[in-house]
Amino acid sequence: MDEDAKLRKLLGEFQQLTYEAVKAGTVDTLPRDDQLLARAMQEHMHLKHVHNALEFADLREGARYEIEFQGNTVNPLAHLAVHAAVKGQIEQDPEVRAAFEKMVATGISAHHAEHVLGGLLTELIWGSSQSSERTASKAKTRFDHSIQKLCRDSQFRKKMTRRFPENHSVFE
């Protein structure tokens, strides 16, 4: 088994343990960061591919769980991880929390607001992973600017809610 498969297997075991806490109703006994993932799981259990990815994690034994949708490959577990990361940002970063609260106050559902913030976070992570320090710095600057703009620019908020939809049809 290669190193990536070993890591996926360990991650799958962690996700399965977290899922067991969700099913047992013991999420509040988990460490704070694990609770973030558990809450994301709870919010997505109605989706077939999320449920299957978690319910059968032990059978995958490190194999990827990906879905082909409209020519793209998507991973429902990555979707949960992004939701958990955004929940953590909302708790810990006042600017991200302000952007989240502004979106919710202007009629965007909390879940959809997490999708918008998750899309921006994913772009930041992708930009930061590129080879140059300049590219990473630009990604961080773009992220910070977008977060601030979500708070003050209604047209930008509308644009971002269209760009990062609330829809989960890929996981149904």
MDTraj code that builds the backbone (N, CA, C; nanometers):
import mdtraj as md
import numpy as np

residues = "MET ASP GLU ASP ALA LYS LEU ARG LYS LEU LEU GLY GLU PHE GLN GLN LEU THR TYR GLU ALA VAL LYS ALA GLY THR VAL ASP THR LEU PRO ARG ASP ASP GLN LEU LEU ALA ARG ALA MET GLN GLU HIS MET HIS LEU LYS HIS VAL HIS ASN ALA LEU GLU PHE ALA ASP LEU ARG GLU GLY ALA ARG TYR GLU ILE GLU PHE GLN GLY ASN THR VAL ASN PRO LEU ALA HIS LEU ALA VAL HIS ALA ALA VAL LYS GLY GLN ILE GLU GLN ASP PRO GLU VAL ARG ALA ALA PHE GLU LYS MET VAL ALA THR GLY ILE SER ALA HIS HIS ALA GLU HIS VAL LEU GLY GLY LEU LEU THR GLU LEU ILE TRP GLY SER SER GLN SER SER GLU ARG THR ALA SER LYS ALA LYS THR ARG PHE ASP HIS SER ILE GLN LYS LEU CYS ARG ASP SER GLN PHE ARG LYS LYS MET THR ARG ARG PHE PRO GLU ASN HIS SER VAL PHE GLU".split()
xyz = np.array([
    [0.0862, -0.1178, 0.0000],
    [0.0000, 0.0000, 0.0000],
    [0.0902, 0.1233, 0.0000],
    [0.0655, 0.2145, -0.0938],
    [0.1487, 0.3345, -0.0997],
    [0.1129, 0.4319, 0.0130],
    [0.1964, 0.5330, 0.0297],
    [0.1782, 0.6285, 0.1399],
    [0.0442, 0.7029, 0.1316],
    [0.0025, 0.7393, 0.0110],
    [-0.1260, 0.8078, -0.0044],
    [-0.2417, 0.7193, 0.0400],
    [-0.2361, 0.5924, 0.0030],
    [-0.3422, 0.4998, 0.0422],
    [-0.3430, 0.4790, 0.1935],
    [-0.2251, 0.4737, 0.2543],
    [-0.2177, 0.4601, 0.4005],
    [-0.2811, 0.5813, 0.4687],
    [-0.2487, 0.6973, 0.4177],
    [-0.3059, 0.8202, 0.4746],
    [-0.4568, 0.8226, 0.4566],
    [-0.5053, 0.7863, 0.3369],
    [-0.6509, 0.7813, 0.3139],
    [-0.7175, 0.6807, 0.4070],
    [-0.6492, 0.5672, 0.4325],
    [-0.7059, 0.4665, 0.5223],
    [-0.7180, 0.5222, 0.6638],
    [-0.6138, 0.5895, 0.7128],
    [-0.6195, 0.6492, 0.8466],
    [-0.7268, 0.7573, 0.8538],
    [-0.7337, 0.8388, 0.7505],
    [-0.8360, 0.9439, 0.7466],
    [-0.9752, 0.8816, 0.7449],
    [-0.9914, 0.7730, 0.6690],
    [-1.1193, 0.7034, 0.6662],
    [-1.1568, 0.6489, 0.8031],
    [-1.0581, 0.5968, 0.8767],
    [-1.0849, 0.5470, 1.0117],
    [-1.1280, 0.6609, 1.1038],
    [-1.0611, 0.7753, 1.0915],
    [-1.1005, 0.8927, 1.1712],
    [-1.2424, 0.9366, 1.1362],
    [-1.2724, 0.9439, 1.0066],
    [-1.4064, 0.9845, 0.9640],
    [-1.5111, 0.8854, 1.0139],
    [-1.4774, 0.7581, 1.0120],
    [-1.5726, 0.6578, 1.0587],
    [-1.5984, 0.6721, 1.2091],
    [-1.4925, 0.6982, 1.2867],
    [-1.5103, 0.7185, 1.4307],
    [-1.5955, 0.8422, 1.4586],
    [-1.5713, 0.9464, 1.3829],
    [-1.6511, 1.0685, 1.3985],
    [-1.7962, 1.0405, 1.3617],
    [-1.8159, 0.9670, 1.2548],
    [-1.9503, 0.9288, 1.2112],
    [-2.0208, 0.8444, 1.3170],
    [-1.9480, 0.7548, 1.3821],
    [-2.0061, 0.6731, 1.4888],
    [-2.0554, 0.7619, 1.6034],
    [-1.9796, 0.8683, 1.6350],
    [-2.0231, 0.9629, 1.7385],
    [-2.1501, 1.0358, 1.6947],
    [-2.1592, 1.0680, 1.5654],
    [-2.2804, 1.1322, 1.5136],
    [-2.3997, 1.0386, 1.5316],
    [-2.3830, 0.9133, 1.4909],
    [-2.4930, 0.8164, 1.5012],
    [-2.5312, 0.7893, 1.6463],
    [-2.4319, 0.7913, 1.7359],
    [-2.4584, 0.7620, 1.8772],
    [-2.5083, 0.8840, 1.9545],
    [-2.5064, 1.0010, 1.8913],
    [-2.5498, 1.1230, 1.9600],
    [-2.4500, 1.1719, 2.0633],
    [-2.3232, 1.1422, 2.0436],
    [-2.2192, 1.1816, 2.1405],
    [-2.1217, 1.2842, 2.0827],
    [-2.1671, 1.3639, 1.9882],
    [-2.0811, 1.4631, 1.9239],
    [-2.0203, 1.5581, 2.0263],
    [-2.0965, 1.5953, 2.1278],
    [-2.0469, 1.6919, 2.2268],
    [-1.9311, 1.6378, 2.3107],
    [-1.9029, 1.5091, 2.3040],
    [-1.7890, 1.4527, 2.3774],
    [-1.6602, 1.4570, 2.2950],
    [-1.6715, 1.4915, 2.1677],
    [-1.5546, 1.4963, 2.0802],
    [-1.4740, 1.6238, 2.1051],
    [-1.3446, 1.6223, 2.0705],
    [-1.2672, 1.7476, 2.0747],
    [-1.3303, 1.8509, 1.9801],
    [-1.3079, 1.9777, 2.0074],
    [-1.3711, 2.0873, 1.9342],
    [-1.3574, 2.0739, 1.7824],
    [-1.2373, 2.0503, 1.7324],
    [-1.2186, 2.0410, 1.5872],
    [-1.2948, 1.9225, 1.5287],
    [-1.3016, 1.8134, 1.6016],
    [-1.3761, 1.6972, 1.5541],
    [-1.5257, 1.7246, 1.5541],
    [-1.5713, 1.8078, 1.6473],
    [-1.7122, 1.8459, 1.6500],
    [-1.7502, 1.9236, 1.5242],
    [-1.6573, 2.0025, 1.4721],
    [-1.6850, 2.0785, 1.3496],
    [-1.7146, 1.9827, 1.2347],
    [-1.6331, 1.8791, 1.2206],
    [-1.6564, 1.7801, 1.1159],
    [-1.7866, 1.7046, 1.1428],
    [-1.8106, 1.6696, 1.2668],
    [-1.9332, 1.5966, 1.3015],
    [-2.0570, 1.6792, 1.2672],
    [-2.0523, 1.8091, 1.2948],
    [-2.1670, 1.8952, 1.2590],
    [-2.1865, 1.8996, 1.1080],
    [-2.0765, 1.9057, 1.0328],
    [-2.0879, 1.9034, 0.8868],
    [-2.1496, 1.7711, 0.8410],
    [-2.1097, 1.6616, 0.9046],
    [-2.1689, 1.5317, 0.8721],
    [-2.3187, 1.5333, 0.8982],
    [-2.3580, 1.5829, 1.0157],
    [-2.4998, 1.5856, 1.0521],
    [-2.5817, 1.6624, 0.9485],
    [-2.5268, 1.7714, 0.8995],
    [-2.6000, 1.8566, 0.8048],
    [-2.6112, 1.7949, 0.6659],
    [-2.5323, 1.6913, 0.6384],
    [-2.5292, 1.6345, 0.5040],
    [-2.5716, 1.4872, 0.4986],
    [-2.6185, 1.4320, 0.6085],
    [-2.6504, 1.2892, 0.6117],
    [-2.7631, 1.2506, 0.5169],
    [-2.8467, 1.3451, 0.4810],
    [-2.9574, 1.3153, 0.3909],
    [-2.9110, 1.2923, 0.2471],
    [-2.7851, 1.3199, 0.2186],
    [-2.7322, 1.3043, 0.0832],
    [-2.6740, 1.1640, 0.0662],
    [-2.7210, 1.0951, -0.0344],
    [-2.6853, 0.9551, -0.0563],
    [-2.5341, 0.9317, -0.0578],
    [-2.4603, 1.0101, -0.1334],
    [-2.3170, 0.9843, -0.1470],
    [-2.2388, 1.0190, -0.0209],
    [-2.2848, 1.1147, 0.0554],
    [-2.2202, 1.1449, 0.1838],
    [-2.2455, 1.0282, 0.2796],
    [-2.3704, 0.9876, 0.2887],
    [-2.4052, 0.8750, 0.3760],
    [-2.3246, 0.7510, 0.3387],
    [-2.3201, 0.7171, 0.2108],
    [-2.2484, 0.5974, 0.1682],
    [-2.0982, 0.6073, 0.1968],
    [-2.0407, 0.7241, 0.1740],
    [-1.8976, 0.7422, 0.1990],
    [-1.8646, 0.7174, 0.3454],
    [-1.9535, 0.7578, 0.4338],
    [-1.9301, 0.7411, 0.5774],
    [-1.9704, 0.6016, 0.6263],
    [-2.0842, 0.5562, 0.5836],
    [-2.1350, 0.4272, 0.6308],
    [-2.0441, 0.3115, 0.5897],
    [-1.9806, 0.3243, 0.4746],
    [-1.8978, 0.2147, 0.4235],
    [-1.7489, 0.2498, 0.4201],
    [-1.7080, 0.3416, 0.5053],
    [-1.5676, 0.3844, 0.5092],
    [-1.4743, 0.2668, 0.5368],
    [-1.5151, 0.1765, 0.6238],
    [-1.4280, 0.0635, 0.6581],
    [-1.4068, -0.0296, 0.5386],
    [-1.5015, -0.0381, 0.4489],
    [-1.4888, -0.1246, 0.3320],
    [-1.3974, -0.0661, 0.2248],
    [-1.3808, 0.0649, 0.2252],
    [-1.2949, 0.1296, 0.1249],
    [-1.1471, 0.1011, 0.1507],
    [-1.1075, 0.0855, 0.2765],
    [-0.9695, 0.0558, 0.3144],
    [-0.8684, 0.1436, 0.2414],
    [-0.8904, 0.2705, 0.2405],
    [-0.7949, 0.3632, 0.1808],
    [-0.8213, 0.3976, 0.0356],
    [-0.9192, 0.3320, -0.0259],
    [-0.9522, 0.3655, -0.1648],
    [-1.0242, 0.5006, -0.1685],
    [-1.0035, 0.5724, -0.2745],
    [-1.0710, 0.7022, -0.2911],
    [-1.2222, 0.6817, -0.3045],
    [-1.2973, 0.7806, -0.2566],
    [-1.4417, 0.7797, -0.2785],
    [-1.4727, 0.9055, -0.3569],
    [-1.4876, 0.8886, -0.4858],
    [-1.5115, 1.0018, -0.5747],
    [-1.6314, 0.9723, -0.6633],
    [-1.6952, 1.0784, -0.7070],
    [-1.8148, 1.0682, -0.7893],
    [-1.7894, 1.1473, -0.9167],
    [-1.8298, 1.0918, -1.0282],
    [-1.8251, 1.1645, -1.1550],
    [-1.9576, 1.2390, -1.1691],
    [-1.9487, 1.3681, -1.1958],
    [-2.0701, 1.4494, -1.2107],
    [-2.0435, 1.5562, -1.3152],
    [-2.1168, 1.5505, -1.4231],
    [-2.1073, 1.6481, -1.5312],
    [-1.9618, 1.6705, -1.5740],
    [-1.8896, 1.5619, -1.5897],
    [-1.7517, 1.5702, -1.6372],
    [-1.6493, 1.6065, -1.5314],
    [-1.6922, 1.6208, -1.4077],
    [-1.5999, 1.6535, -1.2987],
    [-1.5964, 1.5400, -1.1982],
    [-1.4838, 1.5277, -1.1306],
    [-1.4703, 1.4320, -1.0218],
    [-1.4830, 1.5081, -0.8920],
    [-1.5749, 1.4649, -0.8063],
    [-1.5959, 1.5317, -0.6777],
    [-1.5877, 1.4299, -0.5651],
    [-1.5537, 1.4783, -0.4476],
    [-1.5372, 1.3930, -0.3312],
    [-1.6270, 1.4460, -0.2193],
    [-1.7291, 1.3707, -0.1800],
    [-1.8200, 1.4193, -0.0754],
    [-1.7502, 1.4395, 0.0587],
    [-1.6453, 1.3643, 0.0860],
    [-1.5739, 1.3802, 0.2124],
    [-1.4918, 1.5088, 0.2131],
    [-1.4414, 1.5473, 0.0970],
    [-1.3715, 1.6761, 0.0874],
    [-1.4711, 1.7898, 0.1110],
    [-1.5924, 1.7726, 0.0608],
    [-1.6967, 1.8738, 0.0824],
    [-1.7209, 1.8924, 0.2324],
    [-1.7292, 1.7817, 0.3055],
    [-1.7487, 1.7894, 0.4508],
    [-1.6304, 1.8576, 0.5183],
    [-1.5092, 1.8258, 0.4735],
    [-1.3893, 1.8852, 0.5328],
    [-1.3871, 2.0368, 0.5124],
    [-1.4310, 2.0820, 0.3955],
    [-1.4356, 2.2264, 0.3710],
    [-1.5396, 2.2915, 0.4616],
    [-1.6561, 2.2281, 0.4761],
    [-1.7565, 2.2827, 0.5693],
    [-1.6996, 2.2930, 0.7107],
    [-1.6285, 2.1894, 0.7550],
    [-1.5699, 2.1908, 0.8895],
    [-1.4680, 2.3040, 0.9023],
    [-1.3860, 2.3222, 0.8000],
    [-1.2857, 2.4296, 0.8032],
    [-1.3529, 2.5666, 0.8102],
    [-1.4588, 2.5849, 0.7336],
    [-1.5307, 2.7128, 0.7344],
    [-1.5955, 2.7360, 0.8708],
    [-1.6543, 2.6329, 0.9278],
    [-1.7132, 2.6474, 1.0616],
    [-1.6068, 2.6936, 1.1615],
    [-1.4878, 2.6366, 1.1501],
    [-1.3778, 2.6781, 1.2371],
    [-1.3374, 2.8219, 1.2135],
    [-1.3324, 2.8637, 1.0870],
    [-1.3002, 3.0024, 1.0567],
    [-1.4051, 3.0973, 1.1136],
    [-1.5305, 3.0605, 1.0990],
    [-1.6382, 3.1460, 1.1501],
    [-1.6235, 3.1640, 1.3005],
    [-1.5853, 3.0586, 1.3695],
    [-1.5654, 3.0663, 1.5146],
    [-1.4436, 3.1498, 1.5526],
    [-1.3375, 3.1436, 1.4728],
    [-1.2092, 3.1986, 1.5158],
    [-1.1645, 3.3269, 1.4462],
    [-1.2148, 3.3542, 1.3282],
    [-1.1683, 3.4707, 1.2525],
    [-1.2791, 3.5755, 1.2466],
    [-1.2599, 3.6893, 1.3126],
    [-1.3658, 3.7907, 1.3172],
    [-1.4083, 3.8413, 1.1786],
    [-1.3160, 3.8511, 1.0846],
    [-1.3533, 3.8991, 0.9509],
    [-1.4380, 3.7962, 0.8768],
    [-1.4020, 3.6704, 0.8883],
    [-1.4823, 3.5648, 0.8245],
    [-1.6192, 3.5583, 0.8913],
    [-1.6224, 3.5688, 1.0241],
    [-1.7504, 3.5685, 1.0957],
    [-1.8364, 3.6866, 1.0504],
    [-1.7764, 3.8036, 1.0331],
    [-1.8521, 3.9215, 0.9886],
    [-1.9098, 3.8987, 0.8487],
    [-1.8306, 3.8388, 0.7594],
    [-1.8803, 3.8108, 0.6241],
    [-1.9949, 3.7101, 0.6293],
    [-1.9801, 3.6073, 0.7119],
    [-2.0850, 3.5066, 0.7289],
    [-2.2125, 3.5722, 0.7815],
    [-2.1991, 3.6508, 0.8864],
    [-2.3159, 3.7160, 0.9470],
    [-2.3828, 3.8127, 0.8507],
    [-2.3053, 3.8824, 0.7699],
    [-2.3624, 3.9754, 0.6722],
    [-2.4425, 3.8983, 0.5676],
    [-2.3869, 3.7872, 0.5206],
    [-2.4605, 3.7086, 0.4215],
    [-2.5918, 3.6575, 0.4798],
    [-2.5868, 3.6053, 0.6012],
    [-2.7074, 3.5520, 0.6647],
    [-2.8087, 3.6654, 0.6884],
    [-2.7594, 3.7814, 0.7312],
    [-2.8478, 3.8953, 0.7583],
    [-2.9156, 3.9473, 0.6317],
    [-2.8558, 3.9203, 0.5166],
    [-2.9134, 3.9683, 0.3907],
    [-2.9904, 3.8589, 0.3173],
    [-3.0267, 3.7514, 0.3897],
    [-3.1169, 3.6516, 0.3339],
    [-3.0526, 3.5264, 0.2768],
    [-2.9238, 3.5129, 0.2862],
    [-2.8568, 3.3922, 0.2386],
    [-2.8597, 3.2911, 0.3537],
    [-2.8958, 3.1677, 0.3241],
    [-2.8993, 3.0677, 0.4312],
    [-2.7586, 3.0466, 0.4869],
    [-2.7524, 3.0037, 0.6112],
    [-2.6219, 2.9776, 0.6739],
    [-2.5443, 2.8733, 0.5948],
    [-2.6123, 2.7726, 0.5459],
    [-2.5451, 2.6674, 0.4705],
    [-2.4881, 2.7219, 0.3388],
    [-2.5671, 2.8038, 0.2715],
    [-2.5204, 2.8632, 0.1463],
    [-2.4035, 2.9581, 0.1731],
    [-2.4101, 3.0330, 0.2814],
    [-2.2998, 3.1213, 0.3175],
    [-2.1715, 3.0395, 0.3401],
    [-2.1859, 2.9223, 0.4008],
    [-2.0695, 2.8347, 0.4174],
    [-2.0159, 2.7892, 0.2821],
    [-2.1035, 2.7649, 0.1858],
    [-2.0574, 2.7278, 0.0514],
    [-1.9767, 2.8406, -0.0111],
    [-2.0237, 2.9622, 0.0030],
    [-1.9512, 3.0771, -0.0524],
    [-1.8134, 3.0876, 0.0138],
    [-1.8119, 3.0852, 0.1449],
    [-1.6848, 3.0951, 0.2175],
    [-1.5954, 2.9753, 0.1873],
    [-1.6548, 2.8588, 0.1730],
    [-1.5771, 2.7394, 0.1388],
    [-1.5164, 2.7482, 0.0000],
    [-1.5908, 2.8044, -0.0937],
    [-1.5362, 2.8241, -0.2282],
    [-1.4164, 2.9173, -0.2263],
    [-1.4290, 3.0255, -0.1510],
    [-1.3167, 3.1198, -0.1395],
    [-1.1981, 3.0555, -0.0677],
    [-1.2265, 2.9786, 0.0369],
    [-1.1197, 2.9107, 0.1094],
    [-1.0482, 2.8096, 0.0195],
    [-1.1243, 2.7351, -0.0587],
    [-1.0655, 2.6372, -0.1499],
    [-0.9744, 2.7057, -0.2520],
    [-1.0176, 2.8200, -0.3023],
    [-0.9331, 2.8954, -0.3947],
    [-0.8049, 2.9424, -0.3261],
    [-0.8159, 2.9841, -0.2008],
    [-0.6983, 3.0246, -0.1246],
    [-0.6023, 2.9070, -0.1086],
    [-0.6539, 2.7930, -0.0712],
    [-0.5697, 2.6747, -0.0519],
    [-0.5025, 2.6360, -0.1834],
    [-0.5783, 2.6371, -0.2915],
    [-0.5225, 2.6029, -0.4222],
    [-0.4129, 2.7030, -0.4600],
    [-0.4404, 2.8300, -0.4449],
    [-0.3411, 2.9322, -0.4783],
    [-0.2173, 2.9228, -0.3908],
    [-0.2368, 2.8898, -0.2640],
    [-0.1247, 2.8775, -0.1711],
    [-0.0408, 2.7542, -0.1993],
    [-0.0983, 2.6554, -0.2643],
    [-0.0248, 2.5321, -0.2922],
    [0.0605, 2.5424, -0.4179],
    [0.0452, 2.6499, -0.4921],
    [0.1237, 2.6663, -0.6140],
    [0.2698, 2.6905, -0.5790],
    [0.3535, 2.6746, -0.6759],
    [0.4975, 2.6690, -0.6506],
    [0.5613, 2.7994, -0.6047],
    [0.5052, 2.9115, -0.6377],
    [0.5738, 3.0357, -0.6028],
    [0.5137, 3.1020, -0.4789],
    [0.6008, 3.1639, -0.4042],
    [0.5570, 3.2379, -0.2852],
    [0.4714, 3.3573, -0.3271],
    [0.5023, 3.4138, -0.4417],
    [0.4251, 3.5284, -0.4933],
    [0.2807, 3.4865, -0.5221],
    [0.2636, 3.3693, -0.5813],
    [0.1287, 3.3186, -0.6099],
    [0.0517, 3.2970, -0.4808],
    [0.1158, 3.2410, -0.3804],
    [0.0516, 3.2182, -0.2515],
    [0.0120, 3.3497, -0.1862],
    [0.0994, 3.4480, -0.1950],
    [0.0702, 3.5792, -0.1372],
    [-0.0475, 3.6454, -0.2084],
    [-0.0518, 3.6322, -0.3401],
    [-0.1638, 3.6885, -0.4162],
    [-0.2951, 3.6195, -0.3791],
    [-0.2896, 3.4891, -0.3585],
    [-0.4101, 3.4142, -0.3207],
    [-0.4618, 3.4626, -0.1860],
    [-0.3721, 3.4845, -0.0918],
    [-0.4120, 3.5333, 0.0416],
    [-0.4709, 3.6734, 0.0325],
    [-0.4084, 3.7588, -0.0458],
    [-0.4593, 3.8951, -0.0638],
    [-0.5978, 3.8926, -0.1274],
    [-0.6153, 3.8080, -0.2303],
    [-0.7453, 3.7964, -0.2982],
    [-0.8516, 3.7447, -0.2009],
    [-0.8169, 3.6455, -0.1180],
    [-0.9103, 3.5916, -0.0185],
    [-0.9515, 3.7015, 0.0798],
    [-0.8539, 3.7703, 0.1375],
    [-0.8835, 3.8760, 0.2352],
    [-0.9720, 3.9837, 0.1738],
    [-0.9411, 4.0220, 0.0502],
    [-1.0203, 4.1251, -0.0185],
    [-1.1645, 4.0761, -0.0401],
    [-1.1785, 3.9504, -0.0806],
    [-1.3125, 3.8949, -0.1042],
    [-1.3939, 3.8890, 0.0243],
    [-1.3308, 3.8510, 0.1345],
    [-1.4006, 3.8448, 0.2632],
    [-1.4508, 3.9839, 0.3016],
    [-1.3661, 4.0840, 0.2873],
    [-1.4065, 4.2215, 0.3199],
    [-1.5170, 4.2695, 0.2271],
    [-1.5066, 4.2351, 0.1000],
    [-1.6053, 4.2787, 0.0015],
    [-1.7422, 4.2139, 0.0255],
    [-1.7430, 4.0916, 0.0783],
    [-1.8703, 4.0276, 0.1115],
    [-1.9483, 4.1099, 0.2133],
    [-1.8766, 4.1790, 0.3000],
    [-1.9411, 4.2588, 0.4054],
    [-1.9996, 4.3892, 0.3531],
    [-1.9423, 4.4440, 0.2494],
    [-1.9817, 4.5800, 0.2110],
    [-2.0424, 4.5954, 0.0717],
    [-2.0397, 4.4922, -0.0095],
    [-2.0812, 4.5068, -0.1487],
    [-2.1891, 4.4046, -0.1832],
    [-2.3136, 4.4510, -0.1914],
    [-2.4253, 4.3596, -0.2160],
    [-2.4152, 4.2934, -0.3531],
    [-2.3652, 4.3634, -0.4528],
    [-2.3503, 4.3044, -0.5863],
    [-2.2474, 4.1910, -0.5837],
    [-2.1402, 4.2104, -0.5102],
    [-2.0386, 4.1066, -0.4972],
    [-2.0965, 3.9845, -0.4255],
    [-2.1764, 4.0075, -0.3203],
    [-2.2415, 3.8966, -0.2503],
    [-2.3297, 3.8169, -0.3459],
    [-2.4080, 3.8872, -0.4265],
    [-2.4947, 3.8192, -0.5236],
    [-2.4114, 3.7386, -0.6227],
    [-2.3046, 3.7971, -0.6696],
    [-2.2162, 3.7287, -0.7642],
    [-2.1580, 3.6013, -0.7013],
    [-2.1153, 3.6097, -0.5766],
    [-2.0549, 3.4939, -0.5098],
    [-2.1587, 3.3858, -0.4803],
    [-2.2823, 3.4251, -0.4485],
    [-2.3847, 3.3234, -0.4217],
    [-2.4249, 3.2515, -0.5502],
    [-2.4121, 3.3173, -0.6633],
    [-2.4367, 3.2488, -0.7907],
    [-2.3178, 3.1597, -0.8268],
    [-2.1986, 3.2078, -0.7983],
    [-2.0770, 3.1333, -0.8328],
    [-2.0611, 3.0059, -0.7493],
    [-2.0974, 3.0144, -0.6223],
    [-2.0866, 2.9009, -0.5298],
    [-2.2265, 2.8672, -0.4799],
    [-2.3011, 2.7877, -0.5544],
    [-2.4418, 2.7624, -0.5194],
    [-2.4587, 2.6748, -0.3955],
    [-2.5798, 2.6770, -0.3439],
    [-2.6157, 2.5966, -0.2263],
    [-2.6450, 2.4524, -0.2645],
    [-2.6746, 2.4298, -0.3881],
    [-2.7172, 2.3028, -0.4417],
    [-2.6211, 2.1879, -0.4083],
    [-2.6765, 2.0717, -0.3724],
    [-2.5987, 1.9511, -0.3442],
    [-2.6323, 1.8386, -0.4419],
    [-2.6851, 1.8718, -0.5582],
    [-2.7333, 1.7674, -0.6480],
    [-2.6262, 1.6646, -0.6842],
    [-2.5028, 1.7035, -0.6811],
    [-2.3944, 1.6116, -0.7118],
    [-2.3867, 1.4962, -0.6113],
    [-2.4294, 1.5184, -0.4873],
    [-2.4165, 1.4173, -0.3824],
    [-2.5454, 1.3391, -0.3574],
    [-2.6511, 1.3681, -0.4339],
    [-2.7798, 1.3026, -0.4097],
    [-2.7908, 1.1719, -0.4854],
])
top = md.Topology()
chain = top.add_chain()
for i, resn in enumerate(residues, 1):
    res = top.add_residue(resn, chain, resSeq=i)
    for name in ("N", "CA", "C"):
        top.add_atom(name, md.element.get_by_symbol(name[0]), res)
traj = md.Trajectory(xyz[None], top)
